[in-house]
């Protein structure tokens, strides 16, 4: 009898200790060292370099993201981030159905130039049905049509020291009154990837404003935040240290990893 | 029992405890690195989950069709206050204060998992991902070290993979555990072998591979991953389920450590030295 009592007491002690252990998980004691700029956080963020190196080694430059059948398009493409830019310049272009829109491609290139939408539409197009993976965790399959970024790069001829394509956008995340301009960047491997397109069409229709009209980029081997919408200018650079807060993108400037293959 | 009694008569002393070297440095080192990794992976994983607290089956998330199997949300109640709700396979439970809507009195927030369960405590997907991937790499590296060391030093064959005799002793071992009678023997009992084997050889690889399946880059490198798990969203759901199983293992593991003698078991995982019962054969 005494043995059973002892075991029960042991068991209750064990249970109480387990619950206490769970309660200890209250984790605001880690908040301070994980703020952007803290050395602890910066050390951990180096894991992203490792992921980039590992994936670049595993992927191969040309390996394609999976493309799906028409039947997999089961819903509209979920708009996310900015869905209705409100800057006067964008509103003017949108009112005129983007007739006056010009995509500027410049920076470290031999022949900077501008493209109207009609010119882009007249270039050889690529259509792909792909899965959009949001950093938040959700996914959505849609069909995208556009001109391969590689075709545009072939025309402007990047200098050998051009390492990144920077996409400057019309939208101010959070609104033009208080928000910051959206921008993104990818390396030349992704820029020249066959599935990296400047999309003007979605699900067999003109790209809607909520999804980035008149032009957005698709970078199918990375997460959604790399796929800038409302592109106004593509700048080729050697480094993005001097651009905005220097991390290579709107979300990167706010703590997100530059390489979003994971 | 006879042999013990005989020896007591011979020496006139208490049976001396036998202390053996049970755990190798590799077992101990990897064990504690994993403790740290799993702690941060769990709490940053819940932070990441909070960014979109729904789980689905298949390749994509159904926004215009229904393939959700689990979600945590907040809704207004008829009286105008906000309630937290958890939905599993279409069955909704109110979980205000813990899941969906939680926080100190007067400062409640709409958030799936409460602040005390996430790193950082506030909503910050970017930081959650930075910490999660750092410890993800560390977990995988430690798995390789453990596997290599355990293969070479025989830990894997001796202590993890159950033998035929182990399987035959399963009912007896279950009965002993049910009566909370623990034998301190040189080697793991069959329930230990099975539980450690399932965690190390099944759950660990499964949670790493389902994690990689959520990576658009890895889906290009290893397309078989996404086929193996039936789509990115199914992989995300399995990742979450394996997390729940690992939490379950952790709770049982701690209870067992405390019941089997916390000083002795903790010592074996820190210094490697473990006190075994004087005559383990006598019990059989």
Contacts between the chains, C-beta under 8 A, distances in Angstrom:
chain1	res1	chain2	res2	distance
A	7	B	180	4.6
A	7	B	259	7.8
A	10	B	180	7.5
A	10	B	258	7.0
A	10	B	259	5.7
A	11	B	180	7.0
A	11	B	255	7.6
A	11	B	259	6.7
A	13	B	258	6.6
A	14	B	254	7.2
A	14	B	255	4.6
A	14	B	258	3.7
A	14	B	259	5.7
A	15	B	255	6.8
A	17	B	254	7.0
A	17	B	258	6.0
A	18	B	251	5.5
A	18	B	254	5.1
A	18	B	255	6.0
A	21	B	254	6.5
A	23	B	116	7.8
A	25	B	39	7.8
A	25	B	43	6.3
A	25	B	116	6.5
A	25	B	117	6.1
A	26	B	116	3.9
A	26	B	121	7.6
A	27	B	43	5.5
A	27	B	116	6.8
A	27	B	117	7.5
A	27	B	118	6.5
A	27	B	119	4.5
A	27	B	120	7.1
A	27	B	121	5.6
A	28	B	115	7.2
A	28	B	116	7.9
A	28	B	120	7.4
A	28	B	121	3.9
A	30	B	119	5.2
A	30	B	120	6.4
A	31	B	120	4.6
A	31	B	121	5.6
A	31	B	122	6.9
A	34	B	119	7.2
A	34	B	120	5.3
A	34	B	124	7.9
A	34	B	127	5.0
A	34	B	130	7.7
A	34	B	131	6.6
A	35	B	127	8.0
A	36	B	127	7.9
A	41	B	127	7.0
A	41	B	130	6.4
A	43	B	134	7.9
A	44	B	130	5.3
A	44	B	131	5.7
A	44	B	134	3.8
A	45	B	130	5.0
A	45	B	134	7.8
A	46	B	134	7.9
A	47	B	130	7.4
A	47	B	133	4.8
A	47	B	134	4.3
A	47	B	136	7.6
A	47	B	137	5.1
A	48	B	130	7.4
A	48	B	133	6.8
A	50	B	137	6.0
A	51	B	133	6.5
A	51	B	137	7.8
A	51	B	217	7.8
A	55	B	215	7.8
A	55	B	217	4.2
A	55	B	218	7.0
A	55	B	221	6.5
A	58	B	217	8.0
A	58	B	218	7.7
A	58	B	221	4.0
A	58	B	222	7.6
A	59	B	217	6.3
A	59	B	220	5.6
A	59	B	221	5.0
A	63	B	220	5.0
A	63	B	221	6.9
A	64	B	220	6.9
A	65	B	216	6.7
A	65	B	219	7.0
A	65	B	220	5.3
A	66	B	219	6.6
A	66	B	220	7.7
A	66	B	223	6.3
A	66	B	226	7.1
A	68	B	59	7.4
A	72	B	59	6.8
A	72	B	60	7.7
A	74	B	60	7.2
A	74	B	62	7.5
A	74	B	64	7.1
A	74	B	65	5.7
A	75	B	60	7.9
A	75	B	62	7.1
A	75	B	63	5.7
A	75	B	64	3.6
A	75	B	65	6.2
A	76	B	63	8.0
A	76	B	64	6.5
A	78	B	61	8.0
A	78	B	63	5.4
A	131	B	59	5.9
A	131	B	60	6.3
A	131	B	216	7.9
A	131	B	232	6.7
A	133	B	214	7.5
A	133	B	216	4.8
A	133	B	232	6.6
A	134	B	52	7.3
A	135	B	51	7.4
A	135	B	125	6.7
A	135	B	129	7.5
A	136	B	51	4.1
A	136	B	52	4.0
A	136	B	125	6.9
A	137	B	48	7.0
A	137	B	49	7.1
A	137	B	51	6.0
A	137	B	52	4.1
A	137	B	214	7.6
A	137	B	236	6.3
A	138	B	52	5.1
A	138	B	54	7.6
A	138	B	56	8.0
A	138	B	60	7.8
A	138	B	61	3.9
A	138	B	63	7.9
A	138	B	233	7.9
A	139	B	59	6.4
A	139	B	60	4.4
A	139	B	61	5.5
A	139	B	232	5.3
A	139	B	233	5.8
A	140	B	60	5.3
A	140	B	61	6.6
A	140	B	63	7.1
A	141	B	59	6.4
A	141	B	60	5.1
A	220	B	216	7.2
A	221	B	216	5.6
A	221	B	217	5.4
A	221	B	220	5.2
A	222	B	216	6.0
A	222	B	217	7.0
A	223	B	216	6.3
A	251	B	126	7.3
A	254	B	126	6.6
A	255	B	124	7.2
A	255	B	126	3.6
A	255	B	127	6.1
A	255	B	130	7.4
A	256	B	125	7.8
A	256	B	126	4.4
A	256	B	129	7.4
A	257	B	126	7.6
A	257	B	129	6.7
A	257	B	130	6.9
A	257	B	133	7.8
A	260	B	216	8.0
A	261	B	215	6.2
A	261	B	216	6.2
A	261	B	217	2.8
A	261	B	218	7.6
A	262	B	133	6.5
A	262	B	212	7.9
A	262	B	214	7.7
A	262	B	215	3.9
A	262	B	216	7.8
A	262	B	217	6.0
A	262	B	218	7.0
